[in-house]
Amino acid sequence: MTVLDKGGKQQLKSISVLIPLERVEASLSEIGFVLQTTATVVADGKFWTKMLYARGSETISVSEEIGDAYPKDPIITICGSRETITHVVKGVGG
C-alpha cells in the first residue's frame, strides 16, 4: 500500500522478525528514528508492548509480545438498574 504525504510517497509494510528488541531499537536509532510513545495493548489473546518511533513524517510501530491475556478473570462493569445488577451477579455465581 502506498501513502501520500507532503514529503512524497511512503509505503506501508509489516515485518515479523525473530531478533531481540534491542537489535531492532539499535537499527532504528542508527538511522535517526526516535521513540515517541509506548503503550500496552491486548490483541489476539496476548499482551503486547507497542512502541512508536518517528523521523520527520515517517513512523515505525514496533510490537513486542509480553504474554498471554487468557485465561484471566473477566471484569464486568454494569451501568444498569438494581434488578439488572442483581440478576447478572446471581447469574455469574456472585
PDB file with one MODEL, atoms N, CA, C and O in Angstrom:
MODEL        1
ATOM      1  N   MET A   1       0.845  -1.169   0.000  1.00  0.00           N
ATOM      2  CA  MET A   1       0.000   0.000   0.000  1.00  0.00           C
ATOM      3  C   MET A   1       0.894   1.237   0.000  1.00  0.00           C
ATOM      4  O   MET A   1       1.893   1.281   0.718  1.00  0.00           O
ATOM      5  N   THR A   2       0.550   2.216  -0.781  1.00  0.00           N
ATOM      6  CA  THR A   2       1.296   3.463  -0.856  1.00  0.00           C
ATOM      7  C   THR A   2       0.497   4.569  -0.193  1.00  0.00           C
ATOM      8  O   THR A   2      -0.711   4.683  -0.401  1.00  0.00           O
ATOM      9  N   VAL A   3       1.177   5.390   0.610  1.00  0.00           N
ATOM     10  CA  VAL A   3       0.556   6.503   1.306  1.00  0.00           C
ATOM     11  C   VAL A   3       1.191   7.781   0.794  1.00  0.00           C
ATOM     12  O   VAL A   3       2.411   7.850   0.641  1.00  0.00           O
ATOM     13  N   LEU A   4       0.375   8.799   0.527  1.00  0.00           N
ATOM     14  CA  LEU A   4       0.902  10.083   0.088  1.00  0.00           C
ATOM     15  C   LEU A   4       0.943  11.050   1.258  1.00  0.00           C
ATOM     16  O   LEU A   4      -0.020  11.143   2.019  1.00  0.00           O
ATOM     17  N   ASP A   5       2.030  11.760   1.409  1.00  0.00           N
ATOM     18  CA  ASP A   5       2.109  12.854   2.374  1.00  0.00           C
ATOM     19  C   ASP A   5       2.813  13.997   1.683  1.00  0.00           C
ATOM     20  O   ASP A   5       3.199  13.873   0.521  1.00  0.00           O
ATOM     21  N   LYS A   6       2.988  15.099   2.370  1.00  0.00           N
ATOM     22  CA  LYS A   6       3.574  16.278   1.726  1.00  0.00           C
ATOM     23  C   LYS A   6       5.037  16.065   1.342  1.00  0.00           C
ATOM     24  O   LYS A   6       5.585  16.837   0.555  1.00  0.00           O
ATOM     25  N   GLY A   7       5.672  15.036   1.883  1.00  0.00           N
ATOM     26  CA  GLY A   7       7.062  14.739   1.536  1.00  0.00           C
ATOM     27  C   GLY A   7       7.196  13.773   0.382  1.00  0.00           C
ATOM     28  O   GLY A   7       8.314  13.498  -0.051  1.00  0.00           O
ATOM     29  N   GLY A   8       6.097  13.247  -0.132  1.00  0.00           N
ATOM     30  CA  GLY A   8       6.149  12.296  -1.236  1.00  0.00           C
ATOM     31  C   GLY A   8       5.483  10.991  -0.861  1.00  0.00           C
ATOM     32  O   GLY A   8       4.744  10.917   0.121  1.00  0.00           O
ATOM     33  N   LYS A   9       5.752   9.946  -1.658  1.00  0.00           N
ATOM     34  CA  LYS A   9       5.133   8.651  -1.428  1.00  0.00           C
ATOM     35  C   LYS A   9       5.816   7.918  -0.288  1.00  0.00           C
ATOM     36  O   LYS A   9       7.038   7.962  -0.144  1.00  0.00           O
ATOM     37  N   GLN A  10       5.010   7.243   0.521  1.00  0.00           N
ATOM     38  CA  GLN A  10       5.513   6.341   1.547  1.00  0.00           C
ATOM     39  C   GLN A  10       4.786   5.022   1.386  1.00  0.00           C
ATOM     40  O   GLN A  10       3.660   4.989   0.889  1.00  0.00           O
ATOM     41  N   GLN A  11       5.413   3.939   1.798  1.00  0.00           N
ATOM     42  CA  GLN A  11       4.800   2.630   1.700  1.00  0.00           C
ATOM     43  C   GLN A  11       4.542   2.070   3.089  1.00  0.00           C
ATOM     44  O   GLN A  11       5.237   2.413   4.045  1.00  0.00           O
ATOM     45  N   LEU A  12       3.534   1.202   3.194  1.00  0.00           N
ATOM     46  CA  LEU A  12       3.235   0.504   4.436  1.00  0.00           C
ATOM     47  C   LEU A  12       3.741  -0.919   4.317  1.00  0.00           C
ATOM     48  O   LEU A  12       3.538  -1.571   3.293  1.00  0.00           O
ATOM     49  N   LYS A  13       4.395  -1.403   5.353  1.00  0.00           N
ATOM     50  CA  LYS A  13       4.903  -2.774   5.357  1.00  0.00           C
ATOM     51  C   LYS A  13       4.900  -3.282   6.779  1.00  0.00           C
ATOM     52  O   LYS A  13       5.272  -2.557   7.702  1.00  0.00           O
ATOM     53  N   SER A  14       4.482  -4.533   6.966  1.00  0.00           N
ATOM     54  CA  SER A  14       4.512  -5.182   8.261  1.00  0.00           C
ATOM     55  C   SER A  14       5.525  -6.313   8.190  1.00  0.00           C
ATOM     56  O   SER A  14       5.493  -7.125   7.266  1.00  0.00           O
ATOM     57  N   ILE A  15       6.422  -6.365   9.163  1.00  0.00           N
ATOM     58  CA  ILE A  15       7.516  -7.337   9.151  1.00  0.00           C
ATOM     59  C   ILE A  15       7.550  -8.067  10.489  1.00  0.00           C
ATOM     60  O   ILE A  15       7.541  -7.437  11.547  1.00  0.00           O
ATOM     61  N   SER A  16       7.589  -9.385  10.439  1.00  0.00           N
ATOM     62  CA  SER A  16       7.765 -10.186  11.642  1.00  0.00           C
ATOM     63  C   SER A  16       9.223 -10.643  11.668  1.00  0.00           C
ATOM     64  O   SER A  16       9.713 -11.233  10.706  1.00  0.00           O
ATOM     65  N   VAL A  17       9.908 -10.365  12.775  1.00  0.00           N
ATOM     66  CA  VAL A  17      11.324 -10.715  12.853  1.00  0.00           C
ATOM     67  C   VAL A  17      11.583 -11.586  14.075  1.00  0.00           C
ATOM     68  O   VAL A  17      10.847 -11.533  15.059  1.00  0.00           O
ATOM     69  N   LEU A  18      12.626 -12.375  13.997  1.00  0.00           N
ATOM     70  CA  LEU A  18      13.000 -13.256  15.098  1.00  0.00           C
ATOM     71  C   LEU A  18      14.318 -12.795  15.715  1.00  0.00           C
ATOM     72  O   LEU A  18      15.216 -13.601  15.963  1.00  0.00           O
ATOM     73  N   ILE A  19      14.422 -11.498  15.957  1.00  0.00           N
ATOM     74  CA  ILE A  19      15.628 -10.945  16.577  1.00  0.00           C
ATOM     75  C   ILE A  19      15.213 -10.183  17.828  1.00  0.00           C
ATOM     76  O   ILE A  19      14.061  -9.766  17.946  1.00  0.00           O
ATOM     77  N   PRO A  20      16.142  -9.998  18.764  1.00  0.00           N
ATOM     78  CA  PRO A  20      15.789  -9.289  20.000  1.00  0.00           C
ATOM     79  C   PRO A  20      15.383  -7.837  19.745  1.00  0.00           C
ATOM     80  O   PRO A  20      15.859  -7.199  18.806  1.00  0.00           O
ATOM     81  N   LEU A  21      14.495  -7.333  20.600  1.00  0.00           N
ATOM     82  CA  LEU A  21      14.021  -5.953  20.505  1.00  0.00           C
ATOM     83  C   LEU A  21      15.186  -4.967  20.523  1.00  0.00           C
ATOM     84  O   LEU A  21      15.151  -3.952  19.826  1.00  0.00           O
ATOM     85  N   GLU A  22      16.211  -5.256  21.310  1.00  0.00           N
ATOM     86  CA  GLU A  22      17.363  -4.352  21.414  1.00  0.00           C
ATOM     87  C   GLU A  22      18.030  -4.134  20.062  1.00  0.00           C
ATOM     88  O   GLU A  22      18.483  -3.028  19.770  1.00  0.00           O
ATOM     89  N   ARG A  23      18.096  -5.177  19.229  1.00  0.00           N
ATOM     90  CA  ARG A  23      18.687  -5.030  17.895  1.00  0.00           C
ATOM     91  C   ARG A  23      17.821  -4.178  16.990  1.00  0.00           C
ATOM     92  O   ARG A  23      18.331  -3.398  16.186  1.00  0.00           O
ATOM     93  N   VAL A  24      16.499  -4.328  17.120  1.00  0.00           N
ATOM     94  CA  VAL A  24      15.572  -3.505  16.330  1.00  0.00           C
ATOM     95  C   VAL A  24      15.740  -2.041  16.736  1.00  0.00           C
ATOM     96  O   VAL A  24      15.853  -1.164  15.880  1.00  0.00           O
ATOM     97  N   GLU A  25      15.756  -1.782  18.051  1.00  0.00           N
ATOM     98  CA  GLU A  25      15.908  -0.404  18.541  1.00  0.00           C
ATOM     99  C   GLU A  25      17.237   0.208  18.094  1.00  0.00           C
ATOM    100  O   GLU A  25      17.279   1.376  17.709  1.00  0.00           O
ATOM    101  N   ALA A  26      18.301  -0.554  18.141  1.00  0.00           N
ATOM    102  CA  ALA A  26      19.612  -0.051  17.714  1.00  0.00           C
ATOM    103  C   ALA A  26      19.598   0.296  16.230  1.00  0.00           C
ATOM    104  O   ALA A  26      20.139   1.326  15.825  1.00  0.00           O
ATOM    105  N   SER A  27      18.991  -0.546  15.431  1.00  0.00           N
ATOM    106  CA  SER A  27      18.911  -0.308  13.996  1.00  0.00           C
ATOM    107  C   SER A  27      18.132   0.966  13.694  1.00  0.00           C
ATOM    108  O   SER A  27      18.539   1.761  12.847  1.00  0.00           O
ATOM    109  N   LEU A  28      17.005   1.163  14.391  1.00  0.00           N
ATOM    110  CA  LEU A  28      16.202   2.368  14.174  1.00  0.00           C
ATOM    111  C   LEU A  28      16.956   3.615  14.620  1.00  0.00           C
ATOM    112  O   LEU A  28      16.905   4.647  13.950  1.00  0.00           O
ATOM    113  N   SER A  29      17.647   3.524  15.736  1.00  0.00           N
ATOM    114  CA  SER A  29      18.413   4.652  16.253  1.00  0.00           C
ATOM    115  C   SER A  29      19.528   5.062  15.282  1.00  0.00           C
ATOM    116  O   SER A  29      19.795   6.250  15.098  1.00  0.00           O
ATOM    117  N   GLU A  30      20.168   4.078  14.671  1.00  0.00           N
ATOM    118  CA  GLU A  30      21.262   4.357  13.721  1.00  0.00           C
ATOM    119  C   GLU A  30      20.818   5.233  12.561  1.00  0.00           C
ATOM    120  O   GLU A  30      21.607   6.023  12.041  1.00  0.00           O
ATOM    121  N   ILE A  31      19.562   5.099  12.152  1.00  0.00           N
ATOM    122  CA  ILE A  31      19.088   5.885  11.004  1.00  0.00           C
ATOM    123  C   ILE A  31      18.211   7.064  11.431  1.00  0.00           C
ATOM    124  O   ILE A  31      17.510   7.656  10.610  1.00  0.00           O
ATOM    125  N   GLY A  32      18.258   7.399  12.730  1.00  0.00           N
ATOM    126  CA  GLY A  32      17.645   8.638  13.183  1.00  0.00           C
ATOM    127  C   GLY A  32      16.231   8.570  13.721  1.00  0.00           C
ATOM    128  O   GLY A  32      15.623   9.613  13.963  1.00  0.00           O
ATOM    129  N   PHE A  33      15.686   7.381  13.917  1.00  0.00           N
ATOM    130  CA  PHE A  33      14.345   7.285  14.487  1.00  0.00           C
ATOM    131  C   PHE A  33      14.417   7.443  15.997  1.00  0.00           C
ATOM    132  O   PHE A  33      15.347   6.958  16.642  1.00  0.00           O
ATOM    133  N   VAL A  34      13.418   8.133  16.557  1.00  0.00           N
ATOM    134  CA  VAL A  34      13.372   8.419  17.986  1.00  0.00           C
ATOM    135  C   VAL A  34      12.067   7.863  18.546  1.00  0.00           C
ATOM    136  O   VAL A  34      11.008   8.015  17.936  1.00  0.00           O
ATOM    137  N   LEU A  35      12.146   7.215  19.716  1.00  0.00           N
ATOM    138  CA  LEU A  35      10.953   6.683  20.377  1.00  0.00           C
ATOM    139  C   LEU A  35      10.065   7.842  20.805  1.00  0.00           C
ATOM    140  O   LEU A  35      10.513   8.757  21.497  1.00  0.00           O
ATOM    141  N   GLN A  36       8.790   7.798  20.384  1.00  0.00           N
ATOM    142  CA  GLN A  36       7.832   8.849  20.713  1.00  0.00           C
ATOM    143  C   GLN A  36       6.940   8.465  21.883  1.00  0.00           C
ATOM    144  O   GLN A  36       6.713   9.272  22.785  1.00  0.00           O
ATOM    145  N   THR A  37       6.426   7.216  21.872  1.00  0.00           N
ATOM    146  CA  THR A  37       5.496   6.788  22.909  1.00  0.00           C
ATOM    147  C   THR A  37       5.424   5.272  22.954  1.00  0.00           C
ATOM    148  O   THR A  37       5.768   4.590  21.989  1.00  0.00           O
ATOM    149  N   THR A  38       4.970   4.756  24.096  1.00  0.00           N
ATOM    150  CA  THR A  38       4.745   3.316  24.240  1.00  0.00           C
ATOM    151  C   THR A  38       3.379   3.095  24.873  1.00  0.00           C
ATOM    152  O   THR A  38       2.856   3.967  25.567  1.00  0.00           O
ATOM    153  N   ALA A  39       2.813   1.932  24.630  1.00  0.00           N
ATOM    154  CA  ALA A  39       1.523   1.560  25.214  1.00  0.00           C
ATOM    155  C   ALA A  39       1.468   0.043  25.339  1.00  0.00           C
ATOM    156  O   ALA A  39       2.101  -0.680  24.570  1.00  0.00           O
ATOM    157  N   THR A  40       0.706  -0.427  26.315  1.00  0.00           N
ATOM    158  CA  THR A  40       0.442  -1.855  26.440  1.00  0.00           C
ATOM    159  C   THR A  40      -0.961  -2.109  25.945  1.00  0.00           C
ATOM    160  O   THR A  40      -1.905  -1.445  26.375  1.00  0.00           O
ATOM    161  N   VAL A  41      -1.109  -3.072  25.038  1.00  0.00           N
ATOM    162  CA  VAL A  41      -2.406  -3.375  24.453  1.00  0.00           C
ATOM    163  C   VAL A  41      -2.665  -4.872  24.521  1.00  0.00           C
ATOM    164  O   VAL A  41      -1.740  -5.668  24.686  1.00  0.00           O
ATOM    165  N   VAL A  42      -3.937  -5.248  24.392  1.00  0.00           N
ATOM    166  CA  VAL A  42      -4.312  -6.649  24.289  1.00  0.00           C
ATOM    167  C   VAL A  42      -4.862  -6.864  22.888  1.00  0.00           C
ATOM    168  O   VAL A  42      -5.791  -6.177  22.465  1.00  0.00           O
ATOM    169  N   ALA A  43      -4.285  -7.820  22.172  1.00  0.00           N
ATOM    170  CA  ALA A  43      -4.753  -8.159  20.834  1.00  0.00           C
ATOM    171  C   ALA A  43      -4.440  -9.626  20.580  1.00  0.00           C
ATOM    172  O   ALA A  43      -3.396 -10.128  20.997  1.00  0.00           O
ATOM    173  N   ASP A  44      -5.333 -10.298  19.906  1.00  0.00           N
ATOM    174  CA  ASP A  44      -5.142 -11.712  19.569  1.00  0.00           C
ATOM    175  C   ASP A  44      -4.886 -12.565  20.799  1.00  0.00           C
ATOM    176  O   ASP A  44      -4.109 -13.518  20.737  1.00  0.00           O
ATOM    177  N   GLY A  45      -5.534 -12.234  21.934  1.00  0.00           N
ATOM    178  CA  GLY A  45      -5.387 -13.018  23.148  1.00  0.00           C
ATOM    179  C   GLY A  45      -4.039 -12.896  23.818  1.00  0.00           C
ATOM    180  O   GLY A  45      -3.676 -13.743  24.634  1.00  0.00           O
ATOM    181  N   LYS A  46      -3.289 -11.855  23.490  1.00  0.00           N
ATOM    182  CA  LYS A  46      -1.960 -11.657  24.053  1.00  0.00           C
ATOM    183  C   LYS A  46      -1.790 -10.197  24.483  1.00  0.00           C
ATOM    184  O   LYS A  46      -2.444  -9.301  23.949  1.00  0.00           O
ATOM    185  N   PHE A  47      -0.909  -9.976  25.449  1.00  0.00           N
ATOM    186  CA  PHE A  47      -0.496  -8.625  25.812  1.00  0.00           C
ATOM    187  C   PHE A  47       0.690  -8.253  24.943  1.00  0.00           C
ATOM    188  O   PHE A  47       1.581  -9.068  24.707  1.00  0.00           O
ATOM    189  N   TRP A  48       0.695  -7.021  24.473  1.00  0.00           N
ATOM    190  CA  TRP A  48       1.784  -6.510  23.622  1.00  0.00           C
ATOM    191  C   TRP A  48       2.228  -5.149  24.138  1.00  0.00           C
ATOM    192  O   TRP A  48       1.411  -4.366  24.622  1.00  0.00           O
ATOM    193  N   THR A  49       3.510  -4.871  24.034  1.00  0.00           N
ATOM    194  CA  THR A  49       4.007  -3.519  24.206  1.00  0.00           C
ATOM    195  C   THR A  49       4.157  -2.950  22.804  1.00  0.00           C
ATOM    196  O   THR A  49       4.854  -3.525  21.968  1.00  0.00           O
ATOM    197  N   LYS A  50       3.504  -1.819  22.545  1.00  0.00           N
ATOM    198  CA  LYS A  50       3.619  -1.158  21.237  1.00  0.00           C
ATOM    199  C   LYS A  50       4.431   0.110  21.416  1.00  0.00           C
ATOM    200  O   LYS A  50       4.166   0.906  22.317  1.00  0.00           O
ATOM    201  N   MET A  51       5.407   0.292  20.569  1.00  0.00           N
ATOM    202  CA  MET A  51       6.278   1.456  20.605  1.00  0.00           C
ATOM    203  C   MET A  51       6.181   2.190  19.273  1.00  0.00           C
ATOM    204  O   MET A  51       6.192   1.564  18.213  1.00  0.00           O
ATOM    205  N   LEU A  52       6.087   3.506  19.327  1.00  0.00           N
ATOM    206  CA  LEU A  52       6.006   4.306  18.106  1.00  0.00           C
ATOM    207  C   LEU A  52       7.279   5.125  17.969  1.00  0.00           C
ATOM    208  O   LEU A  52       7.622   5.913  18.850  1.00  0.00           O
ATOM    209  N   TYR A  53       7.970   4.931  16.863  1.00  0.00           N
ATOM    210  CA  TYR A  53       9.194   5.668  16.549  1.00  0.00           C
ATOM    211  C   TYR A  53       8.895   6.621  15.392  1.00  0.00           C
ATOM    212  O   TYR A  53       8.087   6.307  14.518  1.00  0.00           O
ATOM    213  N   ALA A  54       9.544   7.777  15.390  1.00  0.00           N
ATOM    214  CA  ALA A  54       9.315   8.746  14.319  1.00  0.00           C
ATOM    215  C   ALA A  54      10.623   9.385  13.875  1.00  0.00           C
ATOM    216  O   ALA A  54      11.569   9.545  14.647  1.00  0.00           O
ATOM    217  N   ARG A  55      10.631   9.744  12.587  1.00  0.00           N
ATOM    218  CA  ARG A  55      11.725  10.518  11.986  1.00  0.00           C
ATOM    219  C   ARG A  55      11.077  11.357  10.897  1.00  0.00           C
ATOM    220  O   ARG A  55      10.724  10.854   9.830  1.00  0.00           O
ATOM    221  N   GLY A  56      10.928  12.646  11.184  1.00  0.00           N
ATOM    222  CA  GLY A  56      10.228  13.511  10.235  1.00  0.00           C
ATOM    223  C   GLY A  56       8.793  13.052  10.078  1.00  0.00           C
ATOM    224  O   GLY A  56       8.081  12.908  11.072  1.00  0.00           O
ATOM    225  N   SER A  57       8.348  12.819   8.840  1.00  0.00           N
ATOM    226  CA  SER A  57       6.979  12.373   8.594  1.00  0.00           C
ATOM    227  C   SER A  57       6.858  10.850   8.568  1.00  0.00           C
ATOM    228  O   SER A  57       5.768  10.321   8.352  1.00  0.00           O
ATOM    229  N   GLU A  58       7.962  10.144   8.787  1.00  0.00           N
ATOM    230  CA  GLU A  58       7.933   8.683   8.784  1.00  0.00           C
ATOM    231  C   GLU A  58       7.708   8.158  10.201  1.00  0.00           C
ATOM    232  O   GLU A  58       8.231   8.707  11.171  1.00  0.00           O
ATOM    233  N   THR A  59       6.932   7.102  10.301  1.00  0.00           N
ATOM    234  CA  THR A  59       6.708   6.460  11.599  1.00  0.00           C
ATOM    235  C   THR A  59       6.914   4.954  11.467  1.00  0.00           C
ATOM    236  O   THR A  59       6.673   4.365  10.413  1.00  0.00           O
ATOM    237  N   ILE A  60       7.363   4.354  12.553  1.00  0.00           N
ATOM    238  CA  ILE A  60       7.521   2.906  12.638  1.00  0.00           C
ATOM    239  C   ILE A  60       6.910   2.461  13.947  1.00  0.00           C
ATOM    240  O   ILE A  60       7.235   2.994  15.007  1.00  0.00           O
ATOM    241  N   SER A  61       6.019   1.478  13.871  1.00  0.00           N
ATOM    242  CA  SER A  61       5.407   0.895  15.056  1.00  0.00           C
ATOM    243  C   SER A  61       6.038  -0.468  15.286  1.00  0.00           C
ATOM    244  O   SER A  61       6.083  -1.301  14.380  1.00  0.00           O
ATOM    245  N   VAL A  62       6.525  -0.693  16.499  1.00  0.00           N
ATOM    246  CA  VAL A  62       7.133  -1.966  16.852  1.00  0.00           C
ATOM    247  C   VAL A  62       6.300  -2.577  17.972  1.00  0.00           C
ATOM    248  O   VAL A  62       6.024  -1.921  18.976  1.00  0.00           O
ATOM    249  N   SER A  63       5.903  -3.830  17.797  1.00  0.00           N
ATOM    250  CA  SER A  63       5.115  -4.532  18.807  1.00  0.00           C
ATOM    251  C   SER A  63       5.918  -5.702  19.341  1.00  0.00           C
ATOM    252  O   SER A  63       6.522  -6.455  18.578  1.00  0.00           O
ATOM    253  N   GLU A  64       5.918  -5.849  20.666  1.00  0.00           N
ATOM    254  CA  GLU A  64       6.605  -6.975  21.287  1.00  0.00           C
ATOM    255  C   GLU A  64       5.607  -7.727  22.160  1.00  0.00           C
ATOM    256  O   GLU A  64       4.975  -7.139  23.038  1.00  0.00           O
ATOM    257  N   GLU A  65       5.468  -9.027  21.915  1.00  0.00           N
ATOM    258  CA  GLU A  65       4.565  -9.852  22.714  1.00  0.00           C
ATOM    259  C   GLU A  65       5.135 -10.009  24.112  1.00  0.00           C
ATOM    260  O   GLU A  65       6.302 -10.361  24.280  1.00  0.00           O
ATOM    261  N   ILE A  66       4.288  -9.742  25.135  1.00  0.00           N
ATOM    262  CA  ILE A  66       4.788  -9.852  26.503  1.00  0.00           C
ATOM    263  C   ILE A  66       4.030 -10.888  27.326  1.00  0.00           C
ATOM    264  O   ILE A  66       4.294 -11.026  28.520  1.00  0.00           O
ATOM    265  N   GLY A  67       3.100 -11.616  26.723  1.00  0.00           N
ATOM    266  CA  GLY A  67       2.441 -12.689  27.460  1.00  0.00           C
ATOM    267  C   GLY A  67       1.010 -12.932  27.049  1.00  0.00           C
ATOM    268  O   GLY A  67       0.395 -12.134  26.342  1.00  0.00           O
ATOM    269  N   ASP A  68       0.497 -14.056  27.511  1.00  0.00           N
ATOM    270  CA  ASP A  68      -0.884 -14.434  27.222  1.00  0.00           C
ATOM    271  C   ASP A  68      -1.859 -13.580  28.018  1.00  0.00           C
ATOM    272  O   ASP A  68      -1.610 -13.237  29.174  1.00  0.00           O
ATOM    273  N   ALA A  69      -2.957 -13.250  27.387  1.00  0.00           N
ATOM    274  CA  ALA A  69      -4.005 -12.488  28.062  1.00  0.00           C
ATOM    275  C   ALA A  69      -5.031 -13.406  28.701  1.00  0.00           C
ATOM    276  O   ALA A  69      -5.765 -12.988  29.597  1.00  0.00           O
ATOM    277  N   TYR A  70      -5.089 -14.635  28.257  1.00  0.00           N
ATOM    278  CA  TYR A  70      -6.102 -15.565  28.759  1.00  0.00           C
ATOM    279  C   TYR A  70      -5.431 -16.835  29.216  1.00  0.00           C
ATOM    280  O   TYR A  70      -4.371 -17.140  28.671  1.00  0.00           O
ATOM    281  N   PRO A  71      -5.923 -17.594  30.138  1.00  0.00           N
ATOM    282  CA  PRO A  71      -7.153 -17.316  30.857  1.00  0.00           C
ATOM    283  C   PRO A  71      -6.932 -16.324  31.979  1.00  0.00           C
ATOM    284  O   PRO A  71      -5.973 -16.436  32.743  1.00  0.00           O
ATOM    285  N   LYS A  72      -7.790 -15.391  32.070  1.00  0.00           N
ATOM    286  CA  LYS A  72      -7.781 -14.378  33.135  1.00  0.00           C
ATOM    287  C   LYS A  72      -9.201 -14.246  33.667  1.00  0.00           C
ATOM    288  O   LYS A  72     -10.157 -14.667  33.015  1.00  0.00           O
ATOM    289  N   ASP A  73      -9.336 -13.665  34.845  1.00  0.00           N
ATOM    290  CA  ASP A  73     -10.661 -13.415  35.395  1.00  0.00           C
ATOM    291  C   ASP A  73     -11.268 -12.206  34.692  1.00  0.00           C
ATOM    292  O   ASP A  73     -10.661 -11.135  34.664  1.00  0.00           O
ATOM    293  N   PRO A  74     -12.475 -12.370  34.119  1.00  0.00           N
ATOM    294  CA  PRO A  74     -13.111 -11.208  33.474  1.00  0.00           C
ATOM    295  C   PRO A  74     -13.606 -10.215  34.514  1.00  0.00           C
ATOM    296  O   PRO A  74     -13.968 -10.589  35.629  1.00  0.00           O
ATOM    297  N   ILE A  75     -13.616  -8.975  34.139  1.00  0.00           N
ATOM    298  CA  ILE A  75     -14.178  -7.916  34.976  1.00  0.00           C
ATOM    299  C   ILE A  75     -15.437  -7.425  34.287  1.00  0.00           C
ATOM    300  O   ILE A  75     -15.409  -7.059  33.112  1.00  0.00           O
ATOM    301  N   ILE A  76     -16.535  -7.418  35.016  1.00  0.00           N
ATOM    302  CA  ILE A  76     -17.820  -6.995  34.467  1.00  0.00           C
ATOM    303  C   ILE A  76     -18.178  -5.650  35.079  1.00  0.00           C
ATOM    304  O   ILE A  76     -18.256  -5.522  36.301  1.00  0.00           O
ATOM    305  N   THR A  77     -18.394  -4.661  34.246  1.00  0.00           N
ATOM    306  CA  THR A  77     -18.833  -3.348  34.711  1.00  0.00           C
ATOM    307  C   THR A  77     -20.247  -3.134  34.193  1.00  0.00           C
ATOM    308  O   THR A  77     -20.495  -3.206  32.989  1.00  0.00           O
ATOM    309  N   ILE A  78     -21.163  -2.872  35.103  1.00  0.00           N
ATOM    310  CA  ILE A  78     -22.567  -2.735  34.731  1.00  0.00           C
ATOM    311  C   ILE A  78     -23.040  -1.326  35.068  1.00  0.00           C
ATOM    312  O   ILE A  78     -22.822  -0.828  36.173  1.00  0.00           O
ATOM    313  N   CYS A  79     -23.681  -0.705  34.111  1.00  0.00           N
ATOM    314  CA  CYS A  79     -24.393   0.541  34.360  1.00  0.00           C
ATOM    315  C   CYS A  79     -25.853   0.218  34.088  1.00  0.00           C
ATOM    316  O   CYS A  79     -26.305   0.259  32.944  1.00  0.00           O
ATOM    317  N   GLY A  80     -26.582  -0.100  35.139  1.00  0.00           N
ATOM    318  CA  GLY A  80     -27.955  -0.528  34.945  1.00  0.00           C
ATOM    319  C   GLY A  80     -28.742  -0.462  36.236  1.00  0.00           C
ATOM    320  O   GLY A  80     -28.258   0.026  37.257  1.00  0.00           O
ATOM    321  N   SER A  81     -29.958  -0.959  36.173  1.00  0.00           N
ATOM    322  CA  SER A  81     -30.838  -0.927  37.345  1.00  0.00           C
ATOM    323  C   SER A  81     -30.376  -1.939  38.378  1.00  0.00           C
ATOM    324  O   SER A  81     -29.581  -2.831  38.081  1.00  0.00           O
ATOM    325  N   ARG A  82     -30.887  -1.790  39.604  1.00  0.00           N
ATOM    326  CA  ARG A  82     -30.572  -2.720  40.684  1.00  0.00           C
ATOM    327  C   ARG A  82     -30.988  -4.141  40.296  1.00  0.00           C
ATOM    328  O   ARG A  82     -30.282  -5.102  40.602  1.00  0.00           O
ATOM    329  N   GLU A  83     -32.137  -4.272  39.620  1.00  0.00           N
ATOM    330  CA  GLU A  83     -32.614  -5.586  39.205  1.00  0.00           C
ATOM    331  C   GLU A  83     -31.659  -6.233  38.210  1.00  0.00           C
ATOM    332  O   GLU A  83     -31.380  -7.428  38.300  1.00  0.00           O
ATOM    333  N   THR A  84     -31.160  -5.448  37.266  1.00  0.00           N
ATOM    334  CA  THR A  84     -30.220  -5.972  36.289  1.00  0.00           C
ATOM    335  C   THR A  84     -28.936  -6.421  36.978  1.00  0.00           C
ATOM    336  O   THR A  84     -28.423  -7.508  36.715  1.00  0.00           O
ATOM    337  N   ILE A  85     -28.426  -5.571  37.861  1.00  0.00           N
ATOM    338  CA  ILE A  85     -27.194  -5.905  38.574  1.00  0.00           C
ATOM    339  C   ILE A  85     -27.386  -7.179  39.397  1.00  0.00           C
ATOM    340  O   ILE A  85     -26.528  -8.062  39.375  1.00  0.00           O
ATOM    341  N   THR A  86     -28.497  -7.284  40.119  1.00  0.00           N
ATOM    342  CA  THR A  86     -28.782  -8.474  40.925  1.00  0.00           C
ATOM    343  C   THR A  86     -28.842  -9.715  40.049  1.00  0.00           C
ATOM    344  O   THR A  86     -28.281 -10.751  40.405  1.00  0.00           O
ATOM    345  N   HIS A  87     -29.507  -9.625  38.921  1.00  0.00           N
ATOM    346  CA  HIS A  87     -29.649 -10.767  38.020  1.00  0.00           C
ATOM    347  C   HIS A  87     -28.282 -11.208  37.492  1.00  0.00           C
ATOM    348  O   HIS A  87     -27.973 -12.400  37.493  1.00  0.00           O
ATOM    349  N   VAL A  88     -27.475 -10.267  37.047  1.00  0.00           N
ATOM    350  CA  VAL A  88     -26.163 -10.609  36.491  1.00  0.00           C
ATOM    351  C   VAL A  88     -25.266 -11.207  37.568  1.00  0.00           C
ATOM    352  O   VAL A  88     -24.592 -12.208  37.324  1.00  0.00           O
ATOM    353  N   VAL A  89     -25.248 -10.601  38.767  1.00  0.00           N
ATOM    354  CA  VAL A  89     -24.409 -11.089  39.858  1.00  0.00           C
ATOM    355  C   VAL A  89     -24.808 -12.518  40.225  1.00  0.00           C
ATOM    356  O   VAL A  89     -23.939 -13.371  40.407  1.00  0.00           O
ATOM    357  N   LYS A  90     -26.108 -12.788  40.335  1.00  0.00           N
ATOM    358  CA  LYS A  90     -26.567 -14.148  40.636  1.00  0.00           C
ATOM    359  C   LYS A  90     -26.236 -15.105  39.496  1.00  0.00           C
ATOM    360  O   LYS A  90     -25.907 -16.268  39.730  1.00  0.00           O
ATOM    361  N   GLY A  91     -26.324 -14.611  38.261  1.00  0.00           N
ATOM    362  CA  GLY A  91     -26.057 -15.445  37.080  1.00  0.00           C
ATOM    363  C   GLY A  91     -24.613 -15.886  36.972  1.00  0.00           C
ATOM    364  O   GLY A  91     -24.327 -16.936  36.396  1.00  0.00           O
ATOM    365  N   VAL A  92     -23.690 -15.090  37.523  1.00  0.00           N
ATOM    366  CA  VAL A  92     -22.276 -15.442  37.434  1.00  0.00           C
ATOM    367  C   VAL A  92     -21.769 -16.052  38.727  1.00  0.00           C
ATOM    368  O   VAL A  92     -20.565 -16.241  38.898  1.00  0.00           O
ATOM    369  N   GLY A  93     -22.678 -16.361  39.636  1.00  0.00           N
ATOM    370  CA  GLY A  93     -22.283 -17.050  40.859  1.00  0.00           C
ATOM    371  C   GLY A  93     -21.845 -16.154  41.986  1.00  0.00           C
ATOM    372  O   GLY A  93     -21.184 -16.624  42.912  1.00  0.00           O
ATOM    373  N   GLY A  94     -22.188 -14.870  41.948  1.00  0.00           N
ATOM    374  CA  GLY A  94     -21.764 -13.943  42.987  1.00  0.00           C
ATOM    375  C   GLY A  94     -22.734 -13.818  44.122  1.00  0.00           C
ATOM    376  O   GLY A  94     -22.488 -13.064  45.064  1.00  0.00           O
TER     377      GLY A  94
ENDMDL
END
